[in-house]
Amino acid sequence: MVIDGAPATAGGNAAASPPVTGQGRAEARRDAPFGPMPQSAGNKPAILQAPQGGVAPGPRSSEMAGEPKTLSTAADNPEIKLVPAQSGLVGQRSQYSDPLYVLMLAVGIILLIACANVAGLMLARAAARQKEMAVRLALGAGRARVARQLLTESVMLSVLGGTLGVLFAYWGAHAILSFVSSNQTRPLGFATGVDLRVLGFTVAVSLLTGIFFGIAPAFRSVRMNLTPALKEGEGSSASSGHAGGKWFSIGNALVVAQVALAIVVLVGAGLLVRTLANLRSIDVGFDSHNILIFGIDPTLIGYKGPQVDSFYRDLQGRLSETPGVKSASYSMMPLLSNGLMVTSFHWPGTPQDQESEADALGVGPNFFETLHIPFLAGRGFQASDFKVAAANMGATPTLAPTPVIVNQAFVEKYLGKENPLGKQFGQSEADTNRPRSPGYEIIGVVRDAKYNSLRREIHAMMYHPQSAGGASFELRTAADPQALLPAVREVVAQVNTNLPLFNVTTESQQIDRLLFQERLVARLSGFFGLLALVLACVGLYGLLSYEVSRRTREIGIRMALGAEPGSVLRLVLRMGIVLAVVGAVLGITVALGVMRYLASMLYDIHANDPLTMIAVAVLLTLVALAACYIPARRATRVDPLVALRYE
């Protein structure tokens, strides 16, 4: 790897460094495995200090003789810091930690909703069996024995649910790992499969859930007045008139809690799904369709200097003539591959010790035409430009500046309304330690394009002629890029049979890999949101069904006295909708306080986005209305004569 004409080892073979000739440093960064890059402690990108002209760092031309100054600062001094192994050996922990915490929170909320559902079911069941429990107690059964029976039933439900959950976990874990591995270019660096400790924790949670949420119904069933229960049964239709107006019951509170928790999960899922949609709809600045990408490095088999450039020109010409290929070019690294090169230089009119920065990318002939990046001014690179750039990378740079093409952001940041064409910058005079640096000259301006990531804002960027080292080829095809892969391999073999292709992909697949974490989190959170919605509506449906069955005699009396079916329908629906609305309001209030922790995972959307919250609330209300309609409709079909004989 060569930076400012000085050789430097960056590891791997995916990219070569730019022929930067300005003063300052070039910083190589890579966050995704499109070829190894230098790493420092903690798996952070390494910064390569780039001297000029292949000479060791020394005083700059602006510094007076006798006043040597190094490029490093006190912050660059090495230090030893002792940290726990888990903190130091992070691996991919930082990449997955935030999404996993969010998903664990969603799972915890789902568990609470399920527990509330089971508790509501057990309460309704206990109320319906009060007369049975009263008979058992009257016949001599001990209250402890009755409570144990009810707890056993609750635990059995939890065990059956936990068993089904374990089976589903094996299938879900396999599906998630398949999705993750299909979006990685390297094998997963962590253990896969269901962990026995997690499995044991899940079993324990299932048992504790059954016990904890079965205690209240069990004790409620055994603490009763036997005489009224044996006559009609507490909570039966005889007392339904009073119970019908009782809004602040445990069952209603559980339904409200389920709806509120479901709102929190749905809002989070909605924000993450909209984030994915926003990232997919980004204008990347070039046409990413029908582009085949592959890496190649002729230096692996002994090519050096001008031989590398000649190899690239020859291979580019052969690939351009391949049937089905519209155009071909190459670059230091592909766009949107998570690779990044930043260079620093001196901008005219600023203090000599002040450095300016810009993203940098080495590109080959017809690069902008191949990727459909339009020119706004100037021209593209010619053969003479590549010769000048290659010469300026050597130990004896030419007097001519290296030609570069800049983007709109570069012009806006450094030039404003000044004409950018012909502007020179980055020059430095010769001194005792280094030759004169010719700097750069702007020969063209192109439209802004995303460089390494969809989330990163577009920075000032300059494209320079690519020379030496490894490169990645981009082919614009007329049809499916993958279908041309055999023909491409044959063309490369005609040039040299010993050169392997690596990181073969398409630009669309590369963008999908770039978004795989967002896609995974959006899918899982969407699934959990729908599951929470279903559970909350099942709880609401169960409560209303129980209320209708409990108030059958009351409804029959109402209809016998002349109540219309429509009024009975509204009576039941009103109860369900009120509970759903109260739960939605409470859930949105909680979501307003919780969603700010998702801010780092969102893109182009606020954590408290009102549109998402309103849409989720409306969705849940509509689904709750559908869940309420079935028991309400059943209530309108009650025969008054049958209802009056009920119980």
C-alpha positions as CSV (number, residue, x, y, z in Angstrom):
1,M,0.0,0.0,0.0
2,V,1.4,3.4,-0.9
3,I,0.4,6.7,0.7
4,D,1.9,10.0,-0.5
5,G,4.5,7.9,-2.4
6,A,5.6,6.1,0.7
7,P,5.1,2.3,1.0
8,A,2.9,1.1,3.9
9,T,1.4,-2.3,4.7
10,A,-2.3,-2.3,5.2
11,G,-2.9,-6.1,5.1
12,G,-5.1,-8.0,2.7
13,N,-5.6,-7.4,-0.9
14,A,-8.9,-5.6,-1.4
15,A,-7.7,-2.1,-1.9
16,A,-4.7,0.0,-2.8
17,S,-4.0,3.4,-1.3
18,P,-4.5,6.7,-3.2
19,P,-1.6,8.6,-4.7
20,V,-2.1,11.4,-2.3
21,T,0.5,14.0,-2.7
22,G,-0.7,16.7,-0.3
23,Q,0.7,17.1,3.1
24,G,-0.9,15.6,6.2
25,R,-2.2,12.1,6.6
26,A,-4.2,9.5,4.9
27,E,-6.5,7.6,7.1
28,A,-7.7,4.1,6.0
29,R,-10.9,2.9,7.6
30,R,-13.0,-0.2,7.0
31,D,-15.9,-1.5,9.0
32,A,-17.0,-4.4,6.9
33,P,-15.0,-7.4,5.6
34,F,-14.3,-6.4,1.9
35,G,-10.7,-7.4,2.5
36,P,-8.7,-7.0,5.7
37,M,-7.6,-3.6,6.8
38,P,-5.2,-2.6,9.6
39,Q,-6.6,-2.9,13.0
40,S,-5.6,-1.5,16.3
41,A,-6.5,-2.5,19.9
42,G,-10.2,-2.9,20.4
43,N,-10.8,-3.7,16.8
44,K,-10.7,0.0,15.8
45,P,-9.5,1.2,12.4
46,A,-5.8,1.9,12.3
47,I,-4.6,5.3,11.1
48,L,-1.7,5.3,8.7
49,Q,0.5,8.3,8.9
50,A,1.5,9.2,5.4
51,P,4.8,11.1,4.9
52,Q,5.4,12.9,1.6
53,G,7.5,11.6,-1.3
54,G,8.5,8.4,0.4
55,V,10.7,10.3,2.9
56,A,10.4,9.8,6.7
57,P,8.5,12.5,8.6
58,G,10.4,15.7,9.3
59,P,9.9,19.4,9.7
60,R,7.5,21.0,7.3
61,S,8.5,23.7,4.9
62,S,6.5,26.2,7.0
63,E,8.6,25.4,10.1
64,M,11.9,27.3,10.7
65,A,15.1,25.5,10.8
66,G,16.2,24.3,14.2
67,E,12.6,23.9,15.3
68,P,11.8,20.3,14.6
69,K,8.2,19.2,15.1
70,T,6.7,15.8,14.8
71,L,3.3,15.0,13.3
72,S,2.3,13.2,16.4
73,T,0.7,14.7,19.5
74,A,0.6,13.7,23.2
75,A,-2.6,11.9,22.5
76,D,-0.7,9.6,20.1
77,N,1.7,8.4,22.7
78,P,1.3,4.7,23.5
79,E,-0.3,3.7,26.8
80,I,-1.2,0.5,28.6
81,K,-4.7,0.2,30.0
82,L,-5.9,-2.8,31.9
83,V,-9.5,-3.7,31.2
84,P,-11.7,-6.8,31.7
85,A,-11.4,-9.4,29.0
86,Q,-15.0,-9.0,28.0
87,S,-14.4,-5.3,27.5
88,G,-11.2,-5.6,25.6
89,L,-12.0,-8.6,23.4
90,V,-15.2,-7.1,21.9
91,G,-15.2,-8.8,18.6
92,Q,-18.7,-8.2,17.0
93,R,-20.2,-7.4,20.4
94,S,-20.5,-3.7,19.7
95,Q,-22.2,-4.4,16.3
96,Y,-25.0,-6.6,17.8
97,S,-25.3,-5.3,21.4
98,D,-27.8,-2.5,20.8
99,P,-30.2,-4.5,18.6
100,L,-30.1,-7.5,20.9
101,Y,-30.9,-5.3,23.9
102,V,-33.9,-3.9,22.0
103,L,-35.1,-7.4,21.0
104,M,-34.7,-8.7,24.5
105,L,-36.8,-5.8,25.8
106,A,-39.5,-6.7,23.2
107,V,-39.3,-10.4,24.3
108,G,-39.7,-9.3,27.9
109,I,-42.8,-7.2,27.0
110,I,-44.3,-10.2,25.1
111,L,-43.8,-12.3,28.1
112,L,-45.6,-9.8,30.3
113,I,-48.5,-9.7,27.8
114,A,-48.7,-13.5,27.7
115,C,-48.6,-13.5,31.6
116,A,-51.4,-11.0,31.7
117,N,-53.3,-13.1,29.2
118,V,-52.9,-16.2,31.3
119,A,-53.9,-14.4,34.5
120,G,-57.0,-13.0,32.9
121,L,-57.9,-16.5,31.6
122,M,-57.4,-18.0,35.1
123,L,-59.4,-15.3,36.8
124,A,-62.3,-15.8,34.3
125,R,-62.1,-19.5,34.8
126,A,-62.0,-19.2,38.5
127,A,-65.1,-16.9,38.5
128,A,-67.0,-19.4,36.3
129,R,-66.1,-22.3,38.6
130,Q,-67.0,-20.6,41.9
131,K,-70.0,-22.8,42.4
132,E,-68.0,-25.9,41.7
133,M,-65.3,-24.8,44.2
134,A,-68.1,-24.0,46.8
135,V,-69.5,-27.5,46.4
136,R,-66.0,-29.0,46.9
137,L,-65.4,-27.0,50.0
138,A,-68.9,-27.8,51.4
139,L,-68.1,-31.5,50.9
140,G,-65.0,-31.3,53.1
141,A,-62.2,-30.4,50.7
142,G,-59.5,-28.3,52.3
143,R,-58.9,-24.8,51.0
144,A,-55.2,-25.7,50.5
145,R,-56.0,-28.7,48.4
146,V,-58.4,-26.6,46.2
147,A,-55.7,-24.0,45.8
148,R,-53.1,-26.6,44.9
149,Q,-55.4,-28.0,42.2
150,L,-55.8,-24.6,40.7
151,L,-52.1,-23.9,40.9
152,T,-51.4,-27.3,39.3
153,E,-53.7,-26.4,36.4
154,S,-51.9,-23.1,35.9
155,V,-48.5,-24.7,36.0
156,M,-49.6,-27.3,33.5
157,L,-50.6,-24.6,31.1
158,S,-47.2,-22.9,31.5
159,V,-45.3,-26.2,31.0
160,L,-47.2,-26.9,27.8
161,G,-46.7,-23.4,26.6
162,G,-43.0,-23.6,27.5
163,T,-42.6,-26.9,25.7
164,L,-44.1,-25.5,22.5
165,G,-41.9,-22.4,23.0
166,V,-38.7,-24.5,23.1
167,L,-39.6,-26.3,19.9
168,F,-40.4,-22.9,18.3
169,A,-37.0,-21.6,19.6
170,Y,-35.0,-24.3,17.8
171,W,-36.8,-23.4,14.6
172,G,-36.5,-19.7,15.1
173,A,-32.8,-19.8,16.1
174,H,-32.0,-21.8,12.9
175,A,-34.0,-19.4,10.8
176,I,-32.2,-16.3,12.3
177,L,-28.7,-17.9,12.0
178,S,-29.4,-18.8,8.3
179,F,-30.4,-15.2,7.6
180,V,-27.3,-13.8,9.3
181,S,-24.9,-16.3,7.7
182,S,-26.4,-15.6,4.2
183,N,-25.5,-12.0,4.6
184,Q,-21.9,-12.5,5.8
185,T,-18.9,-12.9,3.6
186,R,-17.1,-14.8,6.4
187,P,-18.1,-17.5,8.8
188,L,-19.8,-16.4,12.0
189,G,-17.4,-15.7,14.8
190,F,-19.6,-16.9,17.6
191,A,-21.3,-20.1,18.7
192,T,-24.7,-21.0,17.2
193,G,-27.6,-23.0,18.4
194,V,-29.8,-22.8,21.5
195,D,-27.7,-22.4,24.7
196,L,-28.5,-24.7,27.5
197,R,-28.3,-21.9,30.0
198,V,-30.8,-19.9,28.1
199,L,-33.0,-23.0,27.8
200,G,-32.9,-23.5,31.5
201,F,-33.7,-19.9,32.2
202,T,-36.7,-20.2,29.8
203,V,-38.0,-23.3,31.6
204,A,-37.6,-21.6,35.0
205,V,-39.5,-18.5,33.7
206,S,-42.3,-20.7,32.4
207,L,-42.7,-22.5,35.8
208,L,-42.5,-19.2,37.8
209,T,-45.0,-17.6,35.4
210,G,-47.5,-20.4,36.0
211,I,-47.0,-20.3,39.8
212,F,-47.0,-16.5,40.2
213,F,-50.0,-15.8,37.9
214,G,-51.9,-18.7,39.3
215,I,-51.7,-17.6,42.9
216,A,-54.2,-14.8,42.7
217,P,-57.0,-16.8,41.0
218,A,-56.4,-19.7,43.3
219,F,-56.7,-17.7,46.5
220,R,-59.6,-15.8,45.1
221,S,-61.4,-19.0,44.5
222,V,-60.9,-20.5,48.0
223,R,-61.8,-17.2,49.8
224,M,-65.5,-17.1,49.2
225,N,-68.8,-17.1,51.2
226,L,-70.2,-20.6,50.6
227,T,-73.9,-19.8,51.2
228,P,-74.4,-17.2,48.4
229,A,-72.0,-19.3,46.1
230,L,-74.1,-22.5,46.6
231,K,-77.3,-20.6,46.0
232,E,-76.4,-18.8,42.7
233,G,-72.6,-18.5,42.5
234,E,-70.9,-15.2,43.0
235,G,-70.4,-13.2,39.8
236,S,-73.2,-15.2,38.1
237,S,-76.0,-13.6,36.2
238,A,-77.9,-12.8,39.3
239,S,-75.4,-10.2,40.2
240,S,-74.5,-9.3,36.7
241,G,-76.4,-6.0,36.9
242,H,-74.0,-4.8,39.5
243,A,-70.9,-6.3,37.9
244,G,-71.9,-5.0,34.5
245,G,-71.1,-1.5,35.7
246,K,-67.9,-2.4,37.4
247,W,-65.1,-0.9,35.2
248,F,-62.3,-1.1,37.7
249,S,-62.0,-4.9,37.8
250,I,-58.8,-7.0,37.7
251,G,-59.8,-8.4,34.3
252,N,-60.3,-5.0,32.8
253,A,-56.9,-3.8,34.3
254,L,-55.2,-6.8,32.7
255,V,-56.7,-6.1,29.3
256,V,-55.6,-2.4,29.5
257,A,-52.1,-3.5,30.5
258,Q,-51.9,-5.9,27.5
259,V,-53.0,-3.2,25.1
260,A,-50.6,-0.6,26.5
261,L,-47.6,-3.1,26.3
262,A,-48.6,-4.0,22.8
263,I,-48.6,-0.4,21.8
264,V,-45.0,0.0,23.1
265,V,-43.8,-3.0,21.0
266,L,-45.8,-1.9,17.9
267,V,-44.4,1.7,18.1
268,G,-40.8,0.3,18.3
269,A,-41.4,-2.0,15.5
270,G,-43.0,0.7,13.4
271,L,-40.0,3.0,13.9
272,L,-37.5,0.3,13.0
273,V,-39.5,-0.7,9.9
274,R,-39.7,2.9,8.8
275,T,-36.0,3.3,9.4
276,L,-35.3,0.4,7.0
277,A,-37.7,1.9,4.4
278,N,-35.9,5.2,4.7
279,L,-32.5,3.6,4.2
280,R,-33.8,1.7,1.2
281,S,-35.2,4.8,-0.4
282,I,-32.0,6.8,-0.1
283,D,-30.7,8.3,-3.3
284,V,-27.1,6.8,-3.3
285,G,-26.1,9.1,-6.2
286,F,-25.5,6.3,-8.8
287,D,-27.4,3.5,-10.4
288,S,-26.8,0.4,-8.3
289,H,-28.7,-2.0,-10.5
290,N,-27.0,-4.6,-12.8
291,I,-23.5,-4.0,-11.5
292,L,-21.2,-7.0,-11.0
293,I,-18.3,-6.4,-8.5
294,F,-15.2,-8.6,-7.9
295,G,-11.8,-8.0,-6.3
296,I,-8.5,-8.8,-7.9
297,D,-4.9,-8.2,-6.9
298,P,-2.1,-8.8,-9.5
299,T,0.6,-8.0,-6.9
300,L,-0.1,-11.5,-5.4
301,I,1.6,-13.1,-8.3
302,G,4.5,-10.6,-8.7
303,Y,3.1,-7.7,-10.7
304,K,4.8,-4.4,-9.8
305,G,4.5,-0.8,-10.6
306,P,3.7,-0.1,-14.2
307,Q,2.9,-3.8,-14.8
308,V,-0.1,-3.5,-12.4
309,D,-1.5,-0.5,-14.3
310,S,-1.0,-2.2,-17.7
311,F,-2.8,-5.3,-16.3
312,Y,-5.8,-3.3,-15.3
313,R,-6.0,-1.5,-18.6
314,D,-5.8,-4.8,-20.5
315,L,-8.4,-6.5,-18.3
316,Q,-10.7,-3.5,-18.5
317,G,-10.6,-3.5,-22.3
318,R,-11.3,-7.3,-22.5
319,L,-14.2,-7.1,-20.0
320,S,-15.7,-4.1,-21.9
321,E,-15.8,-6.2,-25.1
322,T,-17.4,-9.2,-23.3
323,P,-21.0,-9.8,-24.6
324,G,-23.6,-8.6,-22.1
325,V,-21.2,-6.0,-20.6
326,K,-22.1,-2.4,-21.3
327,S,-19.1,-0.9,-19.6
328,A,-16.3,-1.8,-17.2
329,S,-14.1,0.1,-14.8
330,Y,-12.3,-0.4,-11.5
331,S,-11.6,1.4,-8.2
332,M,-9.6,1.1,-5.1
333,M,-12.7,-0.3,-3.3
334,P,-16.3,-0.5,-4.3
335,L,-18.8,2.2,-3.3
336,L,-21.0,1.2,-0.3
337,S,-18.6,-1.6,0.8
338,N,-18.0,0.0,4.3
339,G,-14.5,0.9,3.3
340,L,-13.3,4.5,3.7
341,M,-10.2,6.4,2.8
342,V,-9.7,10.0,4.2
343,T,-6.8,12.2,3.2
344,S,-5.7,15.6,4.5
345,F,-4.1,18.5,2.6
346,H,-3.3,22.2,2.9
347,W,-5.9,24.4,1.3
348,P,-4.7,27.7,-0.2
349,G,-5.5,30.8,2.0
350,T,-5.4,28.9,5.3
351,P,-2.6,28.8,7.8
352,Q,0.3,26.5,6.9
353,D,-0.2,24.4,10.0
354,Q,-4.0,23.9,9.3
355,E,-5.0,20.8,7.5
356,S,-8.2,20.2,5.6
357,E,-9.8,16.8,5.0
358,A,-11.7,15.0,2.2
359,D,-12.7,11.5,1.4
360,A,-10.5,10.0,-1.3
361,L,-11.1,7.1,-3.8
362,G,-8.9,5.9,-6.6
363,V,-10.8,5.1,-9.7
364,G,-10.0,3.8,-13.2
365,P,-11.1,5.0,-16.7
366,N,-14.9,5.2,-17.4
367,F,-15.7,4.8,-13.7
368,F,-18.3,7.5,-13.6
369,E,-19.9,6.4,-16.9
370,T,-20.1,2.8,-15.6
371,L,-21.8,3.8,-12.3
372,H,-23.9,6.5,-14.0
373,I,-22.5,9.3,-11.9
374,P,-23.2,12.4,-14.0
375,F,-20.6,15.1,-14.6
376,L,-21.6,18.6,-13.6
377,A,-18.5,20.3,-15.0
378,G,-15.2,19.5,-16.5
379,R,-14.0,16.1,-17.9
380,G,-13.1,12.6,-16.9
381,F,-9.7,11.0,-16.5
382,Q,-7.5,10.5,-19.6
383,A,-4.5,8.2,-20.1
384,S,-2.1,11.1,-19.4
385,D,-3.8,11.7,-16.0
386,F,-3.0,8.2,-15.0
387,K,0.7,8.6,-16.0
388,V,1.0,11.8,-13.9
389,A,-0.7,10.2,-10.9
390,A,1.6,7.1,-11.1
391,A,4.7,9.3,-11.4
392,N,3.6,11.5,-8.4
393,M,3.4,8.3,-6.3
394,G,7.1,7.7,-6.8
395,A,10.1,9.1,-4.9
396,T,10.5,11.8,-7.5
397,P,7.2,13.5,-8.2
398,T,6.6,15.5,-11.4
399,L,6.0,19.2,-11.4
400,A,2.5,18.6,-12.6
401,P,-0.2,18.3,-9.9
402,T,-2.2,15.1,-9.7
403,P,-5.6,15.6,-11.5
404,V,-8.6,14.9,-9.3
405,I,-12.4,15.0,-9.8
406,V,-14.4,16.3,-6.8
407,N,-18.0,16.1,-5.8
408,Q,-20.6,18.8,-5.1
409,A,-19.9,18.7,-1.4
410,F,-16.2,19.5,-2.0
411,V,-17.1,22.5,-4.1
412,E,-19.6,23.8,-1.5
413,K,-17.2,23.3,1.4
414,Y,-14.0,24.7,-0.1
415,L,-14.8,26.8,-3.2
416,G,-18.3,28.2,-2.8
417,K,-19.2,30.1,-5.9
418,E,-15.6,30.1,-7.2
419,N,-15.0,28.2,-10.5
420,P,-13.5,24.8,-9.4
421,L,-12.0,23.8,-12.7
422,G,-8.2,24.3,-12.7
423,K,-8.1,25.0,-9.0
424,Q,-4.8,23.7,-7.4
425,F,-4.3,22.8,-3.7
426,G,-2.2,20.7,-1.4
427,Q,1.2,21.9,-2.7
428,S,4.2,22.0,-0.5
429,E,7.7,23.3,-1.1
430,A,10.8,21.1,-0.9
431,D,12.9,21.0,2.2
432,T,15.9,19.1,3.5
433,N,13.8,16.0,4.2
434,R,11.4,15.8,1.2
435,P,11.0,16.9,-2.3
436,R,8.4,19.4,-3.5
437,S,4.8,18.0,-3.5
438,P,2.9,19.1,-6.6
439,G,-0.5,18.7,-4.9
440,Y,-3.8,18.4,-6.8
441,E,-5.6,20.1,-9.7
442,I,-9.4,19.8,-10.1
443,I,-10.4,18.8,-13.6
444,G,-14.0,17.9,-13.1
445,V,-17.0,18.0,-10.8
446,V,-19.5,15.1,-10.4
447,R,-22.7,14.6,-8.5
448,D,-22.6,13.6,-4.8
449,A,-22.7,9.9,-4.2
450,K,-22.6,7.8,-1.0
451,Y,-19.2,6.4,-0.3
452,N,-18.9,3.8,2.4
453,S,-22.3,3.7,4.2
454,L,-25.9,4.7,3.7
455,R,-26.1,6.2,7.1
456,R,-23.0,8.4,6.8
457,E,-23.6,11.9,5.4
458,I,-21.9,12.8,2.2
459,H,-18.6,14.5,2.8
460,A,-16.3,16.5,0.6
461,M,-14.7,13.9,-1.7
462,M,-12.1,13.7,-4.4
463,Y,-11.5,10.9,-6.9
464,H,-8.0,10.4,-8.2
465,P,-6.5,8.0,-10.8
466,Q,-6.1,4.5,-9.4
467,S,-2.6,3.1,-9.7
468,A,-0.8,0.0,-8.3
469,G,-2.1,-2.4,-5.6
470,G,-5.3,-4.4,-5.6
471,A,-8.6,-3.1,-7.0
472,S,-12.2,-4.0,-7.4
473,F,-13.8,-4.1,-10.9
474,E,-17.3,-2.8,-11.5
475,L,-19.1,-4.1,-14.6
476,R,-22.4,-2.6,-15.9
477,T,-24.3,-5.4,-17.5
478,A,-27.4,-5.6,-19.8
479,A,-29.1,-8.3,-17.8
480,D,-28.6,-10.4,-14.6
481,P,-25.0,-9.7,-13.4
482,Q,-24.6,-13.2,-11.9
483,A,-25.2,-14.8,-15.3
484,L,-22.1,-13.2,-16.7
485,L,-19.8,-14.5,-13.9
486,P,-18.6,-17.6,-15.9
487,A,-17.7,-15.4,-18.9
488,V,-15.8,-12.9,-16.6
489,R,-13.8,-15.8,-15.0
490,E,-12.9,-16.9,-18.5
491,V,-11.7,-13.5,-19.5
492,V,-9.5,-13.2,-16.4
493,A,-8.1,-16.6,-17.0
494,Q,-7.1,-15.5,-20.6
495,V,-5.0,-12.7,-19.0
496,N,-3.5,-14.9,-16.2
497,T,-4.8,-18.3,-15.0
498,N,-3.2,-17.8,-11.6
499,L,-5.2,-14.8,-10.5
500,P,-8.2,-15.6,-8.2
501,L,-11.3,-13.4,-8.0
502,F,-12.5,-12.6,-4.5
503,N,-15.6,-10.8,-2.9
504,V,-17.6,-11.5,-6.0
505,T,-21.1,-9.9,-5.6
506,T,-23.5,-7.4,-7.1
507,E,-24.0,-3.8,-6.0
508,S,-27.6,-4.7,-5.0
509,Q,-26.4,-7.6,-2.9
510,Q,-23.7,-5.4,-1.3
511,I,-26.3,-2.8,-0.3
512,D,-28.5,-5.6,1.2
513,R,-25.5,-6.9,3.2
514,L,-25.0,-3.3,4.3
515,L,-28.5,-3.3,5.6
516,F,-28.7,-6.8,6.9
517,Q,-28.8,-5.8,10.6
518,E,-31.6,-3.3,9.9
519,R,-33.5,-5.9,8.0
520,L,-33.0,-8.5,10.7
521,V,-34.1,-6.2,13.5
522,A,-37.0,-4.9,11.5
523,R,-38.3,-8.4,10.7
524,L,-37.9,-9.6,14.3
525,S,-39.4,-6.5,15.8
526,G,-42.3,-6.6,13.3
527,F,-42.9,-10.2,14.2
528,F,-42.9,-9.4,17.9
529,G,-45.2,-6.4,17.3
530,L,-47.8,-8.6,15.5
531,L,-47.5,-11.2,18.2
532,A,-48.1,-8.6,20.9
533,L,-51.1,-7.3,18.9
534,V,-52.6,-10.8,18.6
535,L,-52.1,-11.5,22.2
536,A,-53.7,-8.3,23.3
537,C,-56.7,-8.8,21.1
538,V,-57.0,-12.4,22.2
539,G,-57.1,-11.1,25.8
540,L,-59.7,-8.5,24.9
541,Y,-61.8,-11.1,23.0
542,G,-61.6,-13.5,26.0
543,L,-62.7,-10.9,28.5
544,L,-65.7,-9.8,26.4
545,S,-66.6,-13.4,25.6
546,Y,-66.6,-14.1,29.4
547,E,-68.6,-11.0,30.1
548,V,-71.2,-11.9,27.5
549,S,-71.6,-15.5,28.8
550,R,-71.7,-14.1,32.4
551,R,-74.4,-11.6,31.5
552,T,-76.5,-13.8,29.4
553,R,-79.5,-13.5,31.7
554,E,-79.1,-9.7,31.9
555,I,-79.0,-9.4,28.1
556,G,-82.1,-11.7,27.8
557,I,-84.0,-9.5,30.3
558,R,-83.0,-6.4,28.3
559,M,-84.2,-7.9,25.1
560,A,-87.4,-9.2,26.7
561,L,-88.2,-5.6,27.8
562,G,-87.8,-4.3,24.3
563,A,-84.0,-3.6,23.8
564,E,-83.0,-3.6,20.2
565,P,-80.2,-5.9,19.0
566,G,-78.2,-2.8,17.9
567,S,-78.3,-1.3,21.4
568,V,-77.0,-4.7,22.9
569,L,-74.3,-4.7,20.2
570,R,-73.2,-1.2,21.1
571,L,-73.3,-2.1,24.8
572,V,-70.7,-4.8,24.4
573,L,-68.6,-2.9,21.8
574,R,-68.4,0.2,24.0
575,M,-66.8,-1.8,26.7
576,G,-64.2,-3.3,24.5
577,I,-63.4,0.0,22.7
578,V,-63.1,1.9,25.9
579,L,-60.6,-0.6,27.3
580,A,-58.6,-0.5,24.0
581,V,-58.5,3.3,23.9
582,V,-57.5,3.6,27.5
583,G,-54.7,1.0,26.9
584,A,-53.6,2.9,23.7
585,V,-53.4,6.2,25.5
586,L,-51.4,4.6,28.4
587,G,-49.2,2.8,25.9
588,I,-48.4,5.9,23.9
589,T,-47.5,7.7,27.1
590,V,-45.0,4.9,28.0
591,A,-43.7,4.8,24.4
592,L,-42.9,8.5,24.5
593,G,-40.5,7.9,27.4
594,V,-39.0,4.6,26.2
595,M,-38.5,5.2,22.4
596,R,-35.7,7.7,23.0
597,Y,-33.4,4.8,23.7
598,L,-33.9,3.7,20.1
599,A,-32.6,7.0,18.7
600,S,-29.1,5.5,17.8
601,M,-30.8,2.8,15.6
602,L,-33.1,5.1,13.7
603,Y,-32.5,7.0,10.5
604,D,-34.4,10.0,9.2
605,I,-37.2,9.6,11.7
606,H,-37.7,11.0,15.2
607,A,-38.0,8.6,18.1
608,N,-41.3,10.2,19.1
609,D,-42.6,10.3,15.6
610,P,-46.4,11.2,15.9
611,L,-47.4,9.6,12.6
612,T,-46.1,6.2,13.7
613,M,-47.7,6.4,17.1
614,I,-51.1,7.5,15.7
615,A,-51.0,4.8,13.0
616,V,-50.2,2.1,15.6
617,A,-53.0,3.3,17.9
618,V,-55.5,3.3,15.0
619,L,-54.3,-0.1,13.9
620,L,-54.7,-1.6,17.4
621,T,-58.1,0.1,17.8
622,L,-59.4,-1.4,14.5
623,V,-58.1,-4.9,15.4
624,A,-59.6,-4.6,18.9
625,L,-62.9,-3.6,17.3
626,A,-62.8,-6.8,15.2
627,A,-62.0,-8.8,18.3
628,C,-64.9,-7.2,20.1
629,Y,-67.4,-7.7,17.3
630,I,-67.6,-11.6,17.6
631,P,-68.8,-11.7,21.3
632,A,-70.9,-8.6,20.7
633,R,-72.6,-10.2,17.7
634,R,-73.2,-13.4,19.8
635,A,-74.9,-11.3,22.5
636,T,-77.4,-9.9,20.0
637,R,-78.5,-13.5,19.2
638,V,-79.5,-14.4,22.8
639,D,-83.0,-15.8,22.9
640,P,-84.8,-14.1,25.8
641,L,-86.7,-17.3,26.8
642,V,-83.5,-19.3,26.9
643,A,-81.7,-16.5,28.8
644,L,-84.4,-16.3,31.4
645,R,-84.0,-20.0,32.2
646,Y,-80.2,-19.6,32.2
647,E,-78.6,-20.9,35.4
